[in-house]
Amino acid sequence: MATKYTKHFLDKLENLFASSDYMLRYEKGNFKSGYCVLNDAKIVIVNKYFPLEGKINALIDILIELNLDPADFKDKANHDFLTELRQTQLKF
């Protein structure tokens, strides 16, 4: 699966976070990498001033870093999307 820089693709990524234990928030800030992960509180913060492409790339980086288990998702669509996303990203 190629990374698609569309609002629909961003919505699918956001849906993964909504289905996980992590809460996704868009906030302003001066993040060195554009995002911040607070593991103890299970909060992911992405710079809200990022363009669409930046938000998608940041969320993909975070998903890889968090190493979420696709089996934890009840929704099969989220399970399949995360599995496919991981397989694609590991090739690079």
PDB file of N, CA, C and O in Angstrom:
ATOM      1  N   MET A   1       0.852  -1.172   0.000  1.00  0.00           N
ATOM      2  CA  MET A   1       0.000   0.000   0.000  1.00  0.00           C
ATOM      3  C   MET A   1       0.897   1.233   0.000  1.00  0.00           C
ATOM      4  O   MET A   1       1.779   1.365   0.848  1.00  0.00           O
ATOM      5  N   ALA A   2       0.677   2.101  -0.917  1.00  0.00           N
ATOM      6  CA  ALA A   2       1.406   3.358  -0.972  1.00  0.00           C
ATOM      7  C   ALA A   2       0.753   4.353  -0.021  1.00  0.00           C
ATOM      8  O   ALA A   2      -0.465   4.351   0.158  1.00  0.00           O
ATOM      9  N   THR A   3       1.567   5.193   0.578  1.00  0.00           N
ATOM     10  CA  THR A   3       1.030   6.210   1.465  1.00  0.00           C
ATOM     11  C   THR A   3       0.274   7.226   0.642  1.00  0.00           C
ATOM     12  O   THR A   3       0.815   7.816  -0.294  1.00  0.00           O
ATOM     13  N   LYS A   4      -0.980   7.426   0.998  1.00  0.00           N
ATOM     14  CA  LYS A   4      -1.819   8.385   0.280  1.00  0.00           C
ATOM     15  C   LYS A   4      -1.997   9.610   1.161  1.00  0.00           C
ATOM     16  O   LYS A   4      -2.400   9.497   2.318  1.00  0.00           O
ATOM     17  N   TYR A   5      -1.702  10.754   0.623  1.00  0.00           N
ATOM     18  CA  TYR A   5      -1.807  11.988   1.387  1.00  0.00           C
ATOM     19  C   TYR A   5      -3.168  12.629   1.152  1.00  0.00           C
ATOM     20  O   TYR A   5      -3.285  13.676   0.514  1.00  0.00           O
ATOM     21  N   THR A   6      -4.193  11.969   1.687  1.00  0.00           N
ATOM     22  CA  THR A   6      -5.560  12.467   1.561  1.00  0.00           C
ATOM     23  C   THR A   6      -6.193  12.563   2.942  1.00  0.00           C
ATOM     24  O   THR A   6      -5.709  11.964   3.903  1.00  0.00           O
ATOM     25  N   LYS A   7      -7.259  13.308   3.028  1.00  0.00           N
ATOM     26  CA  LYS A   7      -7.989  13.447   4.290  1.00  0.00           C
ATOM     27  C   LYS A   7      -8.556  12.096   4.718  1.00  0.00           C
ATOM     28  O   LYS A   7      -8.588  11.784   5.908  1.00  0.00           O
ATOM     29  N   HIS A   8      -9.000  11.300   3.757  1.00  0.00           N
ATOM     30  CA  HIS A   8      -9.555   9.979   4.076  1.00  0.00           C
ATOM     31  C   HIS A   8      -8.503   9.077   4.723  1.00  0.00           C
ATOM     32  O   HIS A   8      -8.802   8.367   5.683  1.00  0.00           O
ATOM     33  N   PHE A   9      -7.270   9.100   4.199  1.00  0.00           N
ATOM     34  CA  PHE A   9      -6.194   8.300   4.770  1.00  0.00           C
ATOM     35  C   PHE A   9      -5.861   8.779   6.179  1.00  0.00           C
ATOM     36  O   PHE A   9      -5.611   7.965   7.068  1.00  0.00           O
ATOM     37  N   LEU A  10      -5.856  10.104   6.389  1.00  0.00           N
ATOM     38  CA  LEU A  10      -5.627  10.659   7.719  1.00  0.00           C
ATOM     39  C   LEU A  10      -6.726  10.211   8.679  1.00  0.00           C
ATOM     40  O   LEU A  10      -6.443   9.884   9.832  1.00  0.00           O
ATOM     41  N   ASP A  11      -7.969  10.192   8.219  1.00  0.00           N
ATOM     42  CA  ASP A  11      -9.082   9.735   9.055  1.00  0.00           C
ATOM     43  C   ASP A  11      -8.901   8.276   9.475  1.00  0.00           C
ATOM     44  O   ASP A  11      -9.212   7.911  10.609  1.00  0.00           O
ATOM     45  N   LYS A  12      -8.401   7.449   8.567  1.00  0.00           N
ATOM     46  CA  LYS A  12      -8.172   6.040   8.891  1.00  0.00           C
ATOM     47  C   LYS A  12      -7.081   5.900   9.953  1.00  0.00           C
ATOM     48  O   LYS A  12      -7.189   5.069  10.854  1.00  0.00           O
ATOM     49  N   LEU A  13      -6.035   6.711   9.842  1.00  0.00           N
ATOM     50  CA  LEU A  13      -4.975   6.692  10.856  1.00  0.00           C
ATOM     51  C   LEU A  13      -5.502   7.170  12.204  1.00  0.00           C
ATOM     52  O   LEU A  13      -5.188   6.587  13.242  1.00  0.00           O
ATOM     53  N   GLU A  14      -6.297   8.226  12.186  1.00  0.00           N
ATOM     54  CA  GLU A  14      -6.878   8.743  13.425  1.00  0.00           C
ATOM     55  C   GLU A  14      -7.802   7.710  14.059  1.00  0.00           C
ATOM     56  O   GLU A  14      -7.872   7.604  15.283  1.00  0.00           O
ATOM     57  N   ASN A  15      -8.509   6.951  13.231  1.00  0.00           N
ATOM     58  CA  ASN A  15      -9.399   5.913  13.726  1.00  0.00           C
ATOM     59  C   ASN A  15      -8.623   4.805  14.437  1.00  0.00           C
ATOM     60  O   ASN A  15      -9.123   4.219  15.398  1.00  0.00           O
ATOM     61  N   LEU A  16      -7.415   4.515  13.975  1.00  0.00           N
ATOM     62  CA  LEU A  16      -6.569   3.533  14.656  1.00  0.00           C
ATOM     63  C   LEU A  16      -6.267   3.980  16.083  1.00  0.00           C
ATOM     64  O   LEU A  16      -6.325   3.182  17.019  1.00  0.00           O
ATOM     65  N   PHE A  17      -5.944   5.270  16.239  1.00  0.00           N
ATOM     66  CA  PHE A  17      -5.659   5.779  17.573  1.00  0.00           C
ATOM     67  C   PHE A  17      -6.912   5.784  18.443  1.00  0.00           C
ATOM     68  O   PHE A  17      -6.840   5.506  19.640  1.00  0.00           O
ATOM     69  N   ALA A  18      -8.049   6.098  17.850  1.00  0.00           N
ATOM     70  CA  ALA A  18      -9.303   6.105  18.610  1.00  0.00           C
ATOM     71  C   ALA A  18      -9.650   4.704  19.103  1.00  0.00           C
ATOM     72  O   ALA A  18     -10.271   4.554  20.155  1.00  0.00           O
ATOM     73  N   SER A  19      -9.256   3.685  18.356  1.00  0.00           N
ATOM     74  CA  SER A  19      -9.541   2.308  18.744  1.00  0.00           C
ATOM     75  C   SER A  19      -8.492   1.732  19.693  1.00  0.00           C
ATOM     76  O   SER A  19      -8.692   0.661  20.265  1.00  0.00           O
ATOM     77  N   SER A  20      -7.393   2.431  19.857  1.00  0.00           N
ATOM     78  CA  SER A  20      -6.324   1.951  20.740  1.00  0.00           C
ATOM     79  C   SER A  20      -6.472   2.596  22.121  1.00  0.00           C
ATOM     80  O   SER A  20      -7.432   3.317  22.391  1.00  0.00           O
ATOM     81  N   ASP A  21      -5.505   2.319  22.973  1.00  0.00           N
ATOM     82  CA  ASP A  21      -5.488   2.906  24.320  1.00  0.00           C
ATOM     83  C   ASP A  21      -4.959   4.332  24.315  1.00  0.00           C
ATOM     84  O   ASP A  21      -5.079   5.043  25.313  1.00  0.00           O
ATOM     85  N   TYR A  22      -4.379   4.754  23.205  1.00  0.00           N
ATOM     86  CA  TYR A  22      -3.772   6.081  23.128  1.00  0.00           C
ATOM     87  C   TYR A  22      -4.782   7.127  22.677  1.00  0.00           C
ATOM     88  O   TYR A  22      -5.640   6.865  21.834  1.00  0.00           O
ATOM     89  N   MET A  23      -4.660   8.315  23.256  1.00  0.00           N
ATOM     90  CA  MET A  23      -5.511   9.432  22.862  1.00  0.00           C
ATOM     91  C   MET A  23      -4.682  10.349  21.957  1.00  0.00           C
ATOM     92  O   MET A  23      -3.569  10.741  22.306  1.00  0.00           O
ATOM     93  N   LEU A  24      -5.235  10.679  20.808  1.00  0.00           N
ATOM     94  CA  LEU A  24      -4.566  11.535  19.837  1.00  0.00           C
ATOM     95  C   LEU A  24      -5.085  12.950  19.980  1.00  0.00           C
ATOM     96  O   LEU A  24      -6.293  13.186  19.977  1.00  0.00           O
ATOM     97  N   ARG A  25      -4.156  13.895  20.107  1.00  0.00           N
ATOM     98  CA  ARG A  25      -4.534  15.307  20.187  1.00  0.00           C
ATOM     99  C   ARG A  25      -3.660  16.114  19.236  1.00  0.00           C
ATOM    100  O   ARG A  25      -2.489  15.802  19.020  1.00  0.00           O
ATOM    101  N   TYR A  26      -4.259  17.157  18.677  1.00  0.00           N
ATOM    102  CA  TYR A  26      -3.523  18.108  17.846  1.00  0.00           C
ATOM    103  C   TYR A  26      -3.393  19.388  18.660  1.00  0.00           C
ATOM    104  O   TYR A  26      -4.391  20.015  19.016  1.00  0.00           O
ATOM    105  N   GLU A  27      -2.161  19.766  18.948  1.00  0.00           N
ATOM    106  CA  GLU A  27      -1.889  20.949  19.764  1.00  0.00           C
ATOM    107  C   GLU A  27      -0.785  21.764  19.095  1.00  0.00           C
ATOM    108  O   GLU A  27      -0.004  21.250  18.294  1.00  0.00           O
ATOM    109  N   LYS A  28      -0.744  23.031  19.442  1.00  0.00           N
ATOM    110  CA  LYS A  28       0.365  23.840  18.950  1.00  0.00           C
ATOM    111  C   LYS A  28       1.543  23.645  19.896  1.00  0.00           C
ATOM    112  O   LYS A  28       1.370  23.386  21.087  1.00  0.00           O
ATOM    113  N   GLY A  29       2.716  23.773  19.353  1.00  0.00           N
ATOM    114  CA  GLY A  29       3.905  23.602  20.164  1.00  0.00           C
ATOM    115  C   GLY A  29       5.139  23.565  19.300  1.00  0.00           C
ATOM    116  O   GLY A  29       5.060  23.500  18.074  1.00  0.00           O
ATOM    117  N   ASN A  30       6.253  23.607  19.941  1.00  0.00           N
ATOM    118  CA  ASN A  30       7.526  23.585  19.245  1.00  0.00           C
ATOM    119  C   ASN A  30       8.163  22.218  19.481  1.00  0.00           C
ATOM    120  O   ASN A  30       9.112  22.092  20.255  1.00  0.00           O
ATOM    121  N   PHE A  31       7.640  21.208  18.815  1.00  0.00           N
ATOM    122  CA  PHE A  31       8.149  19.858  18.961  1.00  0.00           C
ATOM    123  C   PHE A  31       9.317  19.675  18.009  1.00  0.00           C
ATOM    124  O   PHE A  31       9.255  20.088  16.851  1.00  0.00           O
ATOM    125  N   LYS A  32      10.363  19.066  18.491  1.00  0.00           N
ATOM    126  CA  LYS A  32      11.535  18.869  17.649  1.00  0.00           C
ATOM    127  C   LYS A  32      11.201  17.984  16.445  1.00  0.00           C
ATOM    128  O   LYS A  32      11.649  18.254  15.330  1.00  0.00           O
ATOM    129  N   SER A  33      10.414  16.927  16.671  1.00  0.00           N
ATOM    130  CA  SER A  33      10.091  16.020  15.581  1.00  0.00           C
ATOM    131  C   SER A  33       8.688  16.230  15.034  1.00  0.00           C
ATOM    132  O   SER A  33       8.280  15.538  14.101  1.00  0.00           O
ATOM    133  N   GLY A  34       7.950  17.164  15.595  1.00  0.00           N
ATOM    134  CA  GLY A  34       6.595  17.409  15.124  1.00  0.00           C
ATOM    135  C   GLY A  34       5.542  16.682  15.924  1.00  0.00           C
ATOM    136  O   GLY A  34       4.346  16.908  15.743  1.00  0.00           O
ATOM    137  N   TYR A  35       5.992  15.797  16.821  1.00  0.00           N
ATOM    138  CA  TYR A  35       5.038  15.101  17.665  1.00  0.00           C
ATOM    139  C   TYR A  35       5.695  14.747  18.994  1.00  0.00           C
ATOM    140  O   TYR A  35       6.916  14.802  19.139  1.00  0.00           O
ATOM    141  N   CYS A  36       4.869  14.389  19.941  1.00  0.00           N
ATOM    142  CA  CYS A  36       5.322  14.033  21.273  1.00  0.00           C
ATOM    143  C   CYS A  36       4.469  12.858  21.743  1.00  0.00           C
ATOM    144  O   CYS A  36       3.247  12.890  21.603  1.00  0.00           O
ATOM    145  N   VAL A  37       5.090  11.834  22.294  1.00  0.00           N
ATOM    146  CA  VAL A  37       4.363  10.681  22.815  1.00  0.00           C
ATOM    147  C   VAL A  37       4.595  10.623  24.321  1.00  0.00           C
ATOM    148  O   VAL A  37       5.729  10.491  24.783  1.00  0.00           O
ATOM    149  N   LEU A  38       3.520  10.723  25.069  1.00  0.00           N
ATOM    150  CA  LEU A  38       3.587  10.610  26.517  1.00  0.00           C
ATOM    151  C   LEU A  38       3.121   9.200  26.873  1.00  0.00           C
ATOM    152  O   LEU A  38       1.926   8.960  27.042  1.00  0.00           O
ATOM    153  N   ASN A  39       4.067   8.272  26.984  1.00  0.00           N
ATOM    154  CA  ASN A  39       3.721   6.867  27.174  1.00  0.00           C
ATOM    155  C   ASN A  39       3.015   6.591  28.492  1.00  0.00           C
ATOM    156  O   ASN A  39       2.118   5.749  28.547  1.00  0.00           O
ATOM    157  N   ASP A  40       3.405   7.290  29.560  1.00  0.00           N
ATOM    158  CA  ASP A  40       2.772   7.038  30.855  1.00  0.00           C
ATOM    159  C   ASP A  40       1.296   7.403  30.839  1.00  0.00           C
ATOM    160  O   ASP A  40       0.476   6.717  31.450  1.00  0.00           O
ATOM    161  N   ALA A  41       0.957   8.477  30.145  1.00  0.00           N
ATOM    162  CA  ALA A  41      -0.435   8.918  30.078  1.00  0.00           C
ATOM    163  C   ALA A  41      -1.141   8.393  28.823  1.00  0.00           C
ATOM    164  O   ALA A  41      -2.344   8.593  28.657  1.00  0.00           O
ATOM    165  N   LYS A  42      -0.395   7.727  27.946  1.00  0.00           N
ATOM    166  CA  LYS A  42      -0.919   7.199  26.683  1.00  0.00           C
ATOM    167  C   LYS A  42      -1.589   8.287  25.851  1.00  0.00           C
ATOM    168  O   LYS A  42      -2.722   8.146  25.391  1.00  0.00           O
ATOM    169  N   ILE A  43      -0.848   9.371  25.676  1.00  0.00           N
ATOM    170  CA  ILE A  43      -1.310  10.503  24.880  1.00  0.00           C
ATOM    171  C   ILE A  43      -0.302  10.750  23.767  1.00  0.00           C
ATOM    172  O   ILE A  43       0.908  10.742  23.997  1.00  0.00           O
ATOM    173  N   VAL A  44      -0.807  10.967  22.570  1.00  0.00           N
ATOM    174  CA  VAL A  44       0.012  11.316  21.418  1.00  0.00           C
ATOM    175  C   VAL A  44      -0.381  12.723  20.999  1.00  0.00           C
ATOM    176  O   VAL A  44      -1.557  13.005  20.770  1.00  0.00           O
ATOM    177  N   ILE A  45       0.602  13.600  20.901  1.00  0.00           N
ATOM    178  CA  ILE A  45       0.346  14.990  20.527  1.00  0.00           C
ATOM    179  C   ILE A  45       1.083  15.286  19.226  1.00  0.00           C
ATOM    180  O   ILE A  45       2.292  15.081  19.121  1.00  0.00           O
ATOM    181  N   VAL A  46       0.339  15.766  18.246  1.00  0.00           N
ATOM    182  CA  VAL A  46       0.902  16.121  16.943  1.00  0.00           C
ATOM    183  C   VAL A  46       0.712  17.620  16.745  1.00  0.00           C
ATOM    184  O   VAL A  46      -0.317  18.176  17.128  1.00  0.00           O
ATOM    185  N   ASN A  47       1.697  18.263  16.153  1.00  0.00           N
ATOM    186  CA  ASN A  47       1.620  19.696  15.899  1.00  0.00           C
ATOM    187  C   ASN A  47       0.440  19.993  14.968  1.00  0.00           C
ATOM    188  O   ASN A  47       0.386  19.492  13.845  1.00  0.00           O
ATOM    189  N   LYS A  48      -0.487  20.798  15.437  1.00  0.00           N
ATOM    190  CA  LYS A  48      -1.700  21.067  14.653  1.00  0.00           C
ATOM    191  C   LYS A  48      -1.439  21.941  13.436  1.00  0.00           C
ATOM    192  O   LYS A  48      -2.292  22.029  12.552  1.00  0.00           O
ATOM    193  N   TYR A  49      -0.283  22.588  13.369  1.00  0.00           N
ATOM    194  CA  TYR A  49       0.033  23.437  12.225  1.00  0.00           C
ATOM    195  C   TYR A  49       0.750  22.670  11.115  1.00  0.00           C
ATOM    196  O   TYR A  49       1.108  23.252  10.091  1.00  0.00           O
ATOM    197  N   PHE A  50       0.958  21.387  11.309  1.00  0.00           N
ATOM    198  CA  PHE A  50       1.542  20.570  10.251  1.00  0.00           C
ATOM    199  C   PHE A  50       0.590  20.517   9.067  1.00  0.00           C
ATOM    200  O   PHE A  50      -0.627  20.498   9.250  1.00  0.00           O
ATOM    201  N   PRO A  51       1.129  20.494   7.862  1.00  0.00           N
ATOM    202  CA  PRO A  51       0.264  20.259   6.699  1.00  0.00           C
ATOM    203  C   PRO A  51      -0.206  18.799   6.720  1.00  0.00           C
ATOM    204  O   PRO A  51       0.292  17.995   7.507  1.00  0.00           O
ATOM    205  N   LEU A  52      -1.139  18.472   5.874  1.00  0.00           N
ATOM    206  CA  LEU A  52      -1.716  17.128   5.820  1.00  0.00           C
ATOM    207  C   LEU A  52      -0.629  16.055   5.692  1.00  0.00           C
ATOM    208  O   LEU A  52      -0.656  15.052   6.405  1.00  0.00           O
ATOM    209  N   GLU A  53       0.316  16.268   4.791  1.00  0.00           N
ATOM    210  CA  GLU A  53       1.395  15.306   4.585  1.00  0.00           C
ATOM    211  C   GLU A  53       2.219  15.105   5.859  1.00  0.00           C
ATOM    212  O   GLU A  53       2.590  13.977   6.185  1.00  0.00           O
ATOM    213  N   GLY A  54       2.503  16.177   6.570  1.00  0.00           N
ATOM    214  CA  GLY A  54       3.272  16.098   7.807  1.00  0.00           C
ATOM    215  C   GLY A  54       2.535  15.339   8.897  1.00  0.00           C
ATOM    216  O   GLY A  54       3.139  14.557   9.632  1.00  0.00           O
ATOM    217  N   LYS A  55       1.231  15.567   9.005  1.00  0.00           N
ATOM    218  CA  LYS A  55       0.437  14.847  10.010  1.00  0.00           C
ATOM    219  C   LYS A  55       0.419  13.353   9.713  1.00  0.00           C
ATOM    220  O   LYS A  55       0.575  12.537  10.621  1.00  0.00           O
ATOM    221  N   ILE A  56       0.231  12.991   8.447  1.00  0.00           N
ATOM    222  CA  ILE A  56       0.192  11.577   8.069  1.00  0.00           C
ATOM    223  C   ILE A  56       1.541  10.913   8.345  1.00  0.00           C
ATOM    224  O   ILE A  56       1.587   9.823   8.915  1.00  0.00           O
ATOM    225  N   ASN A  57       2.624  11.552   7.951  1.00  0.00           N
ATOM    226  CA  ASN A  57       3.956  10.987   8.192  1.00  0.00           C
ATOM    227  C   ASN A  57       4.236  10.850   9.687  1.00  0.00           C
ATOM    228  O   ASN A  57       4.813   9.853  10.119  1.00  0.00           O
ATOM    229  N   ALA A  58       3.835  11.837  10.473  1.00  0.00           N
ATOM    230  CA  ALA A  58       4.044  11.772  11.927  1.00  0.00           C
ATOM    231  C   ALA A  58       3.250  10.629  12.532  1.00  0.00           C
ATOM    232  O   ALA A  58       3.773   9.893  13.369  1.00  0.00           O
ATOM    233  N   LEU A  59       1.992  10.464  12.123  1.00  0.00           N
ATOM    234  CA  LEU A  59       1.166   9.391  12.674  1.00  0.00           C
ATOM    235  C   LEU A  59       1.704   8.013  12.292  1.00  0.00           C
ATOM    236  O   LEU A  59       1.662   7.088  13.103  1.00  0.00           O
ATOM    237  N   ILE A  60       2.201   7.870  11.083  1.00  0.00           N
ATOM    238  CA  ILE A  60       2.800   6.597  10.674  1.00  0.00           C
ATOM    239  C   ILE A  60       4.049   6.310  11.508  1.00  0.00           C
ATOM    240  O   ILE A  60       4.240   5.184  11.968  1.00  0.00           O
ATOM    241  N   ASP A  61       4.895   7.317  11.706  1.00  0.00           N
ATOM    242  CA  ASP A  61       6.091   7.150  12.536  1.00  0.00           C
ATOM    243  C   ASP A  61       5.711   6.728  13.951  1.00  0.00           C
ATOM    244  O   ASP A  61       6.348   5.853  14.537  1.00  0.00           O
ATOM    245  N   ILE A  62       4.681   7.347  14.488  1.00  0.00           N
ATOM    246  CA  ILE A  62       4.245   7.037  15.849  1.00  0.00           C
ATOM    247  C   ILE A  62       3.703   5.613  15.925  1.00  0.00           C
ATOM    248  O   ILE A  62       4.015   4.883  16.866  1.00  0.00           O
ATOM    249  N   LEU A  63       2.903   5.214  14.955  1.00  0.00           N
ATOM    250  CA  LEU A  63       2.358   3.856  14.958  1.00  0.00           C
ATOM    251  C   LEU A  63       3.474   2.815  14.924  1.00  0.00           C
ATOM    252  O   LEU A  63       3.381   1.790  15.599  1.00  0.00           O
ATOM    253  N   ILE A  64       4.502   3.059  14.166  1.00  0.00           N
ATOM    254  CA  ILE A  64       5.628   2.140  14.113  1.00  0.00           C
ATOM    255  C   ILE A  64       6.367   2.130  15.447  1.00  0.00           C
ATOM    256  O   ILE A  64       6.772   1.074  15.933  1.00  0.00           O
ATOM    257  N   GLU A  65       6.541   3.314  16.037  1.00  0.00           N
ATOM    258  CA  GLU A  65       7.243   3.429  17.312  1.00  0.00           C
ATOM    259  C   GLU A  65       6.475   2.754  18.453  1.00  0.00           C
ATOM    260  O   GLU A  65       7.082   2.108  19.309  1.00  0.00           O
ATOM    261  N   LEU A  66       5.154   2.898  18.471  1.00  0.00           N
ATOM    262  CA  LEU A  66       4.347   2.339  19.555  1.00  0.00           C
ATOM    263  C   LEU A  66       4.247   0.820  19.479  1.00  0.00           C
ATOM    264  O   LEU A  66       4.005   0.160  20.490  1.00  0.00           O
ATOM    265  N   ASN A  67       4.430   0.268  18.293  1.00  0.00           N
ATOM    266  CA  ASN A  67       4.385  -1.182  18.102  1.00  0.00           C
ATOM    267  C   ASN A  67       3.073  -1.774  18.636  1.00  0.00           C
ATOM    268  O   ASN A  67       3.087  -2.729  19.412  1.00  0.00           O
ATOM    269  N   LEU A  68       1.958  -1.207  18.218  1.00  0.00           N
ATOM    270  CA  LEU A  68       0.645  -1.706  18.615  1.00  0.00           C
ATOM    271  C   LEU A  68       0.396  -3.079  17.997  1.00  0.00           C
ATOM    272  O   LEU A  68       0.848  -3.361  16.887  1.00  0.00           O
ATOM    273  N   ASP A  69      -0.316  -3.916  18.715  1.00  0.00           N
ATOM    274  CA  ASP A  69      -0.630  -5.259  18.240  1.00  0.00           C
ATOM    275  C   ASP A  69      -1.940  -5.228  17.465  1.00  0.00           C
ATOM    276  O   ASP A  69      -2.969  -4.850  18.027  1.00  0.00           O
ATOM    277  N   PRO A  70      -1.933  -5.615  16.192  1.00  0.00           N
ATOM    278  CA  PRO A  70      -3.168  -5.608  15.401  1.00  0.00           C
ATOM    279  C   PRO A  70      -4.268  -6.486  16.004  1.00  0.00           C
ATOM    280  O   PRO A  70      -5.452  -6.224  15.791  1.00  0.00           O
ATOM    281  N   ALA A  71      -3.889  -7.516  16.748  1.00  0.00           N
ATOM    282  CA  ALA A  71      -4.878  -8.415  17.356  1.00  0.00           C
ATOM    283  C   ALA A  71      -5.689  -7.726  18.450  1.00  0.00           C
ATOM    284  O   ALA A  71      -6.755  -8.215  18.822  1.00  0.00           O
ATOM    285  N   ASP A  72      -5.202  -6.597  18.973  1.00  0.00           N
ATOM    286  CA  ASP A  72      -5.920  -5.871  20.030  1.00  0.00           C
ATOM    287  C   ASP A  72      -7.116  -5.085  19.491  1.00  0.00           C
ATOM    288  O   ASP A  72      -7.955  -4.633  20.270  1.00  0.00           O
ATOM    289  N   PHE A  73      -7.204  -4.918  18.181  1.00  0.00           N
ATOM    290  CA  PHE A  73      -8.293  -4.148  17.593  1.00  0.00           C
ATOM    291  C   PHE A  73      -9.501  -5.050  17.339  1.00  0.00           C
ATOM    292  O   PHE A  73      -9.382  -6.100  16.707  1.00  0.00           O
ATOM    293  N   LYS A  74     -10.646  -4.633  17.832  1.00  0.00           N
ATOM    294  CA  LYS A  74     -11.876  -5.400  17.651  1.00  0.00           C
ATOM    295  C   LYS A  74     -12.392  -5.285  16.220  1.00  0.00           C
ATOM    296  O   LYS A  74     -12.923  -6.244  15.660  1.00  0.00           O
ATOM    297  N   ASP A  75     -12.230  -4.110  15.641  1.00  0.00           N
ATOM    298  CA  ASP A  75     -12.701  -3.851  14.288  1.00  0.00           C
ATOM    299  C   ASP A  75     -11.735  -4.482  13.272  1.00  0.00           C
ATOM    300  O   ASP A  75     -10.549  -4.154  13.256  1.00  0.00           O
ATOM    301  N   LYS A  76     -12.237  -5.368  12.445  1.00  0.00           N
ATOM    302  CA  LYS A  76     -11.393  -6.063  11.462  1.00  0.00           C
ATOM    303  C   LYS A  76     -10.757  -5.089  10.479  1.00  0.00           C
ATOM    304  O   LYS A  76      -9.630  -5.301  10.032  1.00  0.00           O
ATOM    305  N   ALA A  77     -11.472  -4.027  10.144  1.00  0.00           N
ATOM    306  CA  ALA A  77     -10.923  -3.040   9.210  1.00  0.00           C
ATOM    307  C   ALA A  77      -9.665  -2.394   9.792  1.00  0.00           C
ATOM    308  O   ALA A  77      -8.679  -2.216   9.078  1.00  0.00           O
ATOM    309  N   ASN A  78      -9.687  -2.041  11.073  1.00  0.00           N
ATOM    310  CA  ASN A  78      -8.508  -1.459  11.714  1.00  0.00           C
ATOM    311  C   ASN A  78      -7.379  -2.473  11.809  1.00  0.00           C
ATOM    312  O   ASN A  78      -6.212  -2.137  11.604  1.00  0.00           O
ATOM    313  N   HIS A  79      -7.729  -3.707  12.119  1.00  0.00           N
ATOM    314  CA  HIS A  79      -6.739  -4.779  12.194  1.00  0.00           C
ATOM    315  C   HIS A  79      -6.034  -4.939  10.847  1.00  0.00           C
ATOM    316  O   HIS A  79      -4.805  -4.982  10.783  1.00  0.00           O
ATOM    317  N   ASP A  80      -6.808  -5.025   9.788  1.00  0.00           N
ATOM    318  CA  ASP A  80      -6.244  -5.208   8.450  1.00  0.00           C
ATOM    319  C   ASP A  80      -5.438  -3.996   8.000  1.00  0.00           C
ATOM    320  O   ASP A  80      -4.380  -4.141   7.389  1.00  0.00           O
ATOM    321  N   PHE A  81      -5.940  -2.801   8.304  1.00  0.00           N
ATOM    322  CA  PHE A  81      -5.259  -1.570   7.899  1.00  0.00           C
ATOM    323  C   PHE A  81      -3.897  -1.468   8.587  1.00  0.00           C
ATOM    324  O   PHE A  81      -2.902  -1.139   7.942  1.00  0.00           O
ATOM    325  N   LEU A  82      -3.848  -1.748   9.897  1.00  0.00           N
ATOM    326  CA  LEU A  82      -2.584  -1.667  10.618  1.00  0.00           C
ATOM    327  C   LEU A  82      -1.599  -2.727  10.126  1.00  0.00           C
ATOM    328  O   LEU A  82      -0.409  -2.448   9.980  1.00  0.00           O
ATOM    329  N   THR A  83      -2.079  -3.915   9.875  1.00  0.00           N
ATOM    330  CA  THR A  83      -1.217  -4.984   9.362  1.00  0.00           C
ATOM    331  C   THR A  83      -0.632  -4.608   8.004  1.00  0.00           C
ATOM    332  O   THR A  83       0.565  -4.770   7.768  1.00  0.00           O
ATOM    333  N   GLU A  84      -1.476  -4.111   7.128  1.00  0.00           N
ATOM    334  CA  GLU A  84      -1.021  -3.713   5.795  1.00  0.00           C
ATOM    335  C   GLU A  84      -0.055  -2.533   5.871  1.00  0.00           C
ATOM    336  O   GLU A  84       0.941  -2.494   5.149  1.00  0.00           O
ATOM    337  N   LEU A  85      -0.346  -1.590   6.730  1.00  0.00           N
ATOM    338  CA  LEU A  85       0.515  -0.420   6.903  1.00  0.00           C
ATOM    339  C   LEU A  85       1.895  -0.842   7.405  1.00  0.00           C
ATOM    340  O   LEU A  85       2.911  -0.344   6.921  1.00  0.00           O
ATOM    341  N   ARG A  86       1.931  -1.740   8.355  1.00  0.00           N
ATOM    342  CA  ARG A  86       3.197  -2.233   8.891  1.00  0.00           C
ATOM    343  C   ARG A  86       4.013  -2.946   7.826  1.00  0.00           C
ATOM    344  O   ARG A  86       5.219  -2.725   7.709  1.00  0.00           O
ATOM    345  N   GLN A  87       3.358  -3.800   7.051  1.00  0.00           N
ATOM    346  CA  GLN A  87       4.077  -4.539   6.015  1.00  0.00           C
ATOM    347  C   GLN A  87       4.679  -3.588   4.986  1.00  0.00           C
ATOM    348  O   GLN A  87       5.797  -3.804   4.516  1.00  0.00           O
ATOM    349  N   THR A  88       3.955  -2.560   4.644  1.00  0.00           N
ATOM    350  CA  THR A  88       4.435  -1.580   3.675  1.00  0.00           C
ATOM    351  C   THR A  88       5.607  -0.782   4.233  1.00  0.00           C
ATOM    352  O   THR A  88       6.601  -0.567   3.539  1.00  0.00           O
ATOM    353  N   GLN A  89       5.495  -0.348   5.472  1.00  0.00           N
ATOM    354  CA  GLN A  89       6.528   0.502   6.063  1.00  0.00           C
ATOM    355  C   GLN A  89       7.802  -0.261   6.374  1.00  0.00           C
ATOM    356  O   GLN A  89       8.885   0.325   6.360  1.00  0.00           O
ATOM    357  N   LEU A  90       7.702  -1.544   6.651  1.00  0.00           N
ATOM    358  CA  LEU A  90       8.893  -2.323   6.978  1.00  0.00           C
ATOM    359  C   LEU A  90       9.759  -2.602   5.762  1.00  0.00           C
ATOM    360  O   LEU A  90      10.927  -2.963   5.904  1.00  0.00           O
ATOM    361  N   LYS A  91       9.200  -2.438   4.564  1.00  0.00           N
ATOM    362  CA  LYS A  91       9.962  -2.664   3.341  1.00  0.00           C
ATOM    363  C   LYS A  91      10.976  -1.555   3.093  1.00  0.00           C
ATOM    364  O   LYS A  91      11.973  -1.762   2.401  1.00  0.00           O
ATOM    365  N   PHE A  92      10.722  -0.376   3.656  1.00  0.00           N
ATOM    366  CA  PHE A  92      11.605   0.771   3.399  1.00  0.00           C
ATOM    367  C   PHE A  92      12.703   0.873   4.409  1.00  0.00           C
ATOM    368  O   PHE A  92      13.530   1.782   4.333  1.00  0.00           O
TER     369      PHE A  92
END
